[in-house]
């Protein structure tokens, strides 16, 4: 539709298809001379063939061209007007961006595999939220993006981050961290490595392969691919049975490591190799652990918590 509205494109000429004699299709400029106007009245030459008389000033005579007589033309004219109106509406909608104001935004379906159906509640909410961002972030129009993220972010969301500042409400998060990140890193692919959660708390460790293509924090963009090491902590508040949304999110990116990658180190070199963080080697899935496996093996989460809290 956008292409059709371009000045360089012409709307197809449907006239030869709509206005034709009752006896069948004729060439658009087919004409037949008649001797007098009366030949085109009543049941005579032109009326019999569905033609209308037309005077040609250059020839000085009357001609019957390929247009139906009024009685037969009216239904076709109504049809033509209807088609023209519909086409104009479609062209205007296309020129305005495709989606009309009255059309509801498309809600993305995460369509998760059933293996994820037994995950702890907070983990399930974050999995769907992250899946939408990874699949549709930067691709949906603002209204569609807002409608989708508001399914997972509470209206009173409080968002804290290292680098992008603190923001409240889903709109504030979208205009703050999400917008600024997208300008600095227009191309990113995320891979989660660790993903833990219970009913109300979830946390992830992730790395992103990102093209640093826009200026950030006053630093000119190096226009190169970098690895972003990311950690998130989430608090999920259940608003009613079956509906829980993120009320708090803290996000941290290892900016010191990012600057090291682009040749602007902030810290002295470390004695151990830098820049390589691998996922777990326990074959619990990536991100690990896969909740279905943990549950099937009847691992004791309480004992695991005591062990973790007792570590020096």
N, C-alpha and C positions, 0 to 999 in steps of 0.2 A: 504493500500500500504506500509506503514511503517512496518507493521508486516510481509508482504511478503518479504521485503528486509532484514529482520533479518537473521543472519547465522543459527539460529535454525529452520527456516522454509524452506521447499523445494518447488520450483516451481513444480506444478503438472506435471506428465509425460503424455503428450498428444500423444506420439508416437503410442500407440495402437489404438487411435481414428483416427489419420491421415493416418497411413500406414497400410492398411488392404487389403485383396484380394477383387477383384471386386465382388466376389460372396457373400460377407458379412463379418461380424466380426469373427476373430479367436483369440484364446489366443495368447499373445505376443510371446511365445516360441514354438508355433506349428510349426512343420517342417515335410517335406515329402522327403524321400530319392529318388534320381534319379540315373540312372545307368551311365549316361555320360553327358558331357556338351551339347551335341547336343539335349538332351531332353529339354533344356531350350532355344532353338532357334526357332524362327518362331512360327507357330501354333501347338505347341506341349503341353506337360504336364504342364510345369510351366507357359508358356505364356497364355495358355487357362485359367488358374486359377489366373492369375495376380501375379505370384510369380517370384522371382529372385533367381538364383542358388547361393549358398554360400558354400564354401569348409570348412569343419570342420577338422582341422589338427589332432584332437584327434581320430577321427573316420576314417579319410582317405577317405571320400566320399564327394559327392556333395549333398547339401540339398537345398530345396526350402523353404525359410522362408517367414514370413508374411510381405513382402515389395512388392509394386507394381512394375511392369516393367517400364523402363524409360519413355515410351510414356505416361503412366498413372501417373507416379510419378511427372513429371515436374509441373503441375498445383498445386499439393499438396505441393511440395517443395516451390513454390513461396508463397503460402498461409502461410506456416509455417514460412518462413522468415519474412513476413509482420507481423504476430502475434508476433514473437520474438522481432522485432524492436519496436512495439507498447508497448509490456510489459516492455522492457528495459527502454523506455522513461518514462513510468509511475512510474517505480521503482526509477529512478533517481530523478524525480520530488518529489516523496514521501520522499526520503532520504534528499532532500534539504529543506524540510519544508512544502511541500504541494503546495504552490502557485508559479507558474513559473513567471519569471521576466517579460514576455510579457503580463501577465494578469492584467487588470486594477483593482485597489483596489475597494472593495465593498462599495458603498455609502449607509449609513444607512438611512432608511426611518422613520421619526418620527411618521408618521401615526396618527396625532393628531385627536381627535374627533372634529366634526364640532362646538361643543359648544365653542371651543377656536378660531374659525376662525375670530371673531370680536374683538379680543384683540388688544390693542394699539401696534403699530409696534415694538417698542423696547422690549416690554414684550413678543411678539411672537418670536423674535429672541432668547432671553434668554431661553425661555421655550424649544425650540428645542435644543439649545446648551446644556442645563442642562440635558435634556432627553437623549441625546447621551452619555454624560459622566456617567450618572447613569446606563445606560443599557450596555454600551460597554467599559467603562474605565478599562484599565488593561487587556482586553480580546482580543483586536484586535492587529495585528502586527503593527510595527511602521509606515509603509507606509500607511496602511489603516487608522490608527489613525490620521496621519498628514493630509491626504486627507479630512477626515471628519471635523476636527476642523477648517481647513482653510476655510470651508464654512461659519463659524461664527466669526472667528477672523481675523481682518484686518492685512495686511502684516506689517504695522508699529505699531502694538499693543504695548501699554505701560502698563505693569502690575506691580502693587505695592501690597505688602502684609506685614503683621505684622508677622515676624518669618521666612518666606522663602525668603525675599529679593525682589528686584525689577528686572524685566526682560523685554526685548523688543523682539518683533516678536513672532509669534506662536511657532517657534522652541525653542526660549529662554524660553518661558513659559513652554513648555513640558519638557525641560531638567532641568529646575530649580524647580519651585513649584510642577508641576505634578509628576516628577520623585522622588523628595525627599519626597513628601507626601506619595507616594505609597510604598517607602521603609520603612517608619516609621509606616504606617497604612495599612497593606496589605489587610485588610478586613474592608469595611465600607458600611453602608447603610444610605443614606441621606433622610431627610424629611424636605421639605420646609414648613414654617409656614406663612410668610407674603411675598407678591409678588406684588409690585407696578410698574407702568410704564406709559410712554406716548409715543410720537413718537420717542424721541431720548434718554431718560433716563429711567433706570430700576434699581430696588433695591430689594434684597431679604434678609430675615432672615431664617436661616436653622439650624437644628441640625443634627449631624451625630453620629450614634452609631458605634464606631470604635475600632478595636483591635490594641492597641499600641504594636506592635511586633518587631519594629526595633529601634535602638538607634537614638536619635533626639537631636540636639543642644548640644551634649556632654553629654546627660543624658541617662543612660542605660535603655533600654526598660523594663517596669514593666511587660509586657506580660499580660495585663488585658484589659477588655473592658472599654472604657471611653465615655463620652458624649462631643462632640465638638460643641460649640455654635459659629455660623459663620454668618457674615454679608458681603454682596457684594454690590458694587455700580458699575454700568456700564454706559458707554457712547457709543451710537450707532451712527455711521456715515453712512448716505445713500450714496453709491457710484454711484448708478444709480437706476432708478425706479425699485422697486422690489428686490433690492440687498442692504442690510445694514449689516454691520459687526461691531463687538466690537472694538473700537479704544482705549478704556481705561477701566481698571478694577482695583478697589481697593478691597482687601479682608482682613478681620480681623477675627482671631480666638481668643476666650477668653482663652489665655494660662494660666492666673492666676487660672481660674476655673479648667482647666485640671490638673494643678499641685496639687490643693487642693484635687482632686479626688484620686490621687495616693499617698496621704500622705506626700506631700512636699509643704505645703502652702507658698505662697509668701506674703500674706497679713494677718493682724489680723482677727480673726473671725468677721463676720458681725452680727449686732443685729437681722437681719431678716433671715429666712431660705434661704440657698444657694443651687444652683444646680438644681432648678426646674423652667423651663420657659415653659409655656403652650401656645398653639395656641389660636387665638381669639375665643371668645364664641358667636360671632354674627351670626353663621351659614351661613357665606358667602363663605363656602368652605375652604379647606385646600390644598394648601396655599390660604389665603384670601387676597384680595377679588376676587371672581369669576367675571370676567369682564362682562360676559353675564348677570348676575344678576344685577350688577350695572347699566348697560345700560338699561335693561328692567324696572328698577325702576326709571329711569331718575334722578339719583342722580346728583347733581351739583358739578362737580369737582372744579370749580373756587371757590365756596363758601367753600368747604372743605379745599382748600389751604389757603384761608384767615383765616379760623378758626385755622388751624394748625400753621400758622405763627404768629397768635395773642396770642397763648398760652404763659403763663409766663414760 
